[in-house]
Amino acid sequence: MKAAWQGRMTETVARYGEHAPMAATCCNACRTCVQTNLIAGAFATALAVGAGVVSLGKRILRVA
């Protein structure tokens, strides 16, 4: 039983060991992508709020 368990464990470790360097690169890339997406989302939100304020201002000035 112990030999079979160790054999499976060795196989699993070898399989995931091949992907270990790729996983570290992926995590760093994902952090960069998330940061870029959050900045872009904040910029788009600010732009939409600004456009809404301008639109609201135009309506108020048109009515008055």
Rosetta blueprint (number, residue, H / E / L):
1 M L
2 K H
3 A H
4 A H
5 W H
6 Q H
7 G H
8 R H
9 M H
10 T H
11 E H
12 T H
13 V H
14 A H
15 R H
16 Y H
17 G H
18 E H
19 H H
20 A H
21 P H
22 M H
23 A H
24 A H
25 T H
26 C H
27 C H
28 N H
29 A H
30 C H
31 R H
32 T H
33 C H
34 V H
35 Q H
36 T H
37 N H
38 L H
39 I H
40 A H
41 G H
42 A H
43 F H
44 A H
45 T H
46 A H
47 L H
48 A H
49 V H
50 G H
51 A H
52 G H
53 V H
54 V H
55 S H
56 L H
57 G H
58 K H
59 R H
60 I H
61 L H
62 R H
63 V H
64 A L
